[in-house]
Structures are given as structure tokens and as C-alpha cells.
Amino acid sequence: MQSENPLIADFVKLMNSAAGTFAGMTREARDGARERLKETLGGLDFVSREEFDAVKEMAAKAREENEKLSERLAALEAKQKA
């Protein structure tokens, strides 16, 4: 049995409108935050996995070469002292 009271009907309409407005505000805030995050992350310089692996490999080779040169230098210094 529905109420014929116009005050209750108006209150229900007001609550439905408020719920719709709140849902719209939530959706708008979420979309705005997502857009700001995209802009922030878009400005950062990220490297690809391939670039990272290439630089990592170059560093490993440089480290190995440095160790070989250090050993060679130590041998030459020992030879010079003798």
C-alpha cells in the first residue's frame, strides 16, 4: 500500500535526486583523479625492459674488463718492483 502523502513523495524524489547527484560526483572525481595520474605518469621518463637489460649487460662487461685491467696493472707493477 503506497502512501498518498505528497510530503513523503517529495522527500523520496529528493533522496533519489541526491543519490544520482552523489553518484555523478563520485564518477567525476574518479575520472579526474585518473586523468591527473595519467598526466603525472606520462611526464616521467621510463625505460623499456630491453633498454634496461642492454645497459645492465654493458655494465657487466665493463666490470669484467675493469677486473682484467686491474689484474694486468697489478702484474705490471709487481714486475716493475722486481
Rosetta constraint file for C-alpha pairs under 8 A:
AtomPair CA 3 CA 8 HARMONIC 7.60 0.50
AtomPair CA 3 CA 9 HARMONIC 7.90 0.50
AtomPair CA 4 CA 9 HARMONIC 7.70 0.50
AtomPair CA 5 CA 9 HARMONIC 6.45 0.50
AtomPair CA 6 CA 10 HARMONIC 5.97 0.50
AtomPair CA 7 CA 11 HARMONIC 6.14 0.50
AtomPair CA 8 CA 12 HARMONIC 6.15 0.50
AtomPair CA 9 CA 13 HARMONIC 6.26 0.50
AtomPair CA 10 CA 14 HARMONIC 6.11 0.50
AtomPair CA 11 CA 15 HARMONIC 6.22 0.50
AtomPair CA 12 CA 16 HARMONIC 6.20 0.50
AtomPair CA 13 CA 17 HARMONIC 6.16 0.50
AtomPair CA 14 CA 18 HARMONIC 6.09 0.50
AtomPair CA 15 CA 19 HARMONIC 6.10 0.50
AtomPair CA 16 CA 20 HARMONIC 6.25 0.50
AtomPair CA 17 CA 21 HARMONIC 6.11 0.50
AtomPair CA 18 CA 22 HARMONIC 6.04 0.50
AtomPair CA 19 CA 23 HARMONIC 6.14 0.50
AtomPair CA 20 CA 24 HARMONIC 6.19 0.50
AtomPair CA 21 CA 25 HARMONIC 6.16 0.50
AtomPair CA 22 CA 26 HARMONIC 6.13 0.50
AtomPair CA 23 CA 27 HARMONIC 6.19 0.50
AtomPair CA 24 CA 28 HARMONIC 6.07 0.50
AtomPair CA 25 CA 29 HARMONIC 6.07 0.50
AtomPair CA 26 CA 30 HARMONIC 6.15 0.50
AtomPair CA 27 CA 31 HARMONIC 6.16 0.50
AtomPair CA 28 CA 32 HARMONIC 6.07 0.50
AtomPair CA 29 CA 33 HARMONIC 6.10 0.50
AtomPair CA 30 CA 34 HARMONIC 6.14 0.50
AtomPair CA 31 CA 35 HARMONIC 6.18 0.50
AtomPair CA 32 CA 36 HARMONIC 6.24 0.50
AtomPair CA 33 CA 37 HARMONIC 6.16 0.50
AtomPair CA 34 CA 38 HARMONIC 6.26 0.50
AtomPair CA 35 CA 39 HARMONIC 6.28 0.50
AtomPair CA 36 CA 40 HARMONIC 6.15 0.50
AtomPair CA 37 CA 41 HARMONIC 6.06 0.50
AtomPair CA 38 CA 42 HARMONIC 5.74 0.50
AtomPair CA 39 CA 43 HARMONIC 6.43 0.50
AtomPair CA 40 CA 44 HARMONIC 7.05 0.50
AtomPair CA 47 CA 51 HARMONIC 6.21 0.50
AtomPair CA 47 CA 52 HARMONIC 6.53 0.50
AtomPair CA 48 CA 52 HARMONIC 6.31 0.50
AtomPair CA 49 CA 53 HARMONIC 6.12 0.50
AtomPair CA 50 CA 54 HARMONIC 6.12 0.50
AtomPair CA 51 CA 55 HARMONIC 6.26 0.50
AtomPair CA 52 CA 56 HARMONIC 6.10 0.50
AtomPair CA 53 CA 57 HARMONIC 6.11 0.50
AtomPair CA 54 CA 58 HARMONIC 6.25 0.50
AtomPair CA 55 CA 59 HARMONIC 6.14 0.50
AtomPair CA 56 CA 60 HARMONIC 6.29 0.50
AtomPair CA 57 CA 61 HARMONIC 6.28 0.50
AtomPair CA 58 CA 62 HARMONIC 6.13 0.50
AtomPair CA 59 CA 63 HARMONIC 6.09 0.50
AtomPair CA 60 CA 64 HARMONIC 6.27 0.50
AtomPair CA 61 CA 65 HARMONIC 6.17 0.50
AtomPair CA 62 CA 66 HARMONIC 6.02 0.50
AtomPair CA 63 CA 67 HARMONIC 6.26 0.50
AtomPair CA 64 CA 68 HARMONIC 6.32 0.50
AtomPair CA 65 CA 69 HARMONIC 6.13 0.50
AtomPair CA 66 CA 70 HARMONIC 6.07 0.50
AtomPair CA 67 CA 71 HARMONIC 6.25 0.50
AtomPair CA 68 CA 72 HARMONIC 6.18 0.50
AtomPair CA 69 CA 73 HARMONIC 6.00 0.50
AtomPair CA 70 CA 74 HARMONIC 6.11 0.50
AtomPair CA 71 CA 75 HARMONIC 6.20 0.50
AtomPair CA 72 CA 76 HARMONIC 6.22 0.50
AtomPair CA 73 CA 77 HARMONIC 6.09 0.50
AtomPair CA 74 CA 78 HARMONIC 6.11 0.50
AtomPair CA 75 CA 79 HARMONIC 6.12 0.50
AtomPair CA 76 CA 80 HARMONIC 6.09 0.50
AtomPair CA 77 CA 81 HARMONIC 6.26 0.50
AtomPair CA 78 CA 82 HARMONIC 6.32 0.50
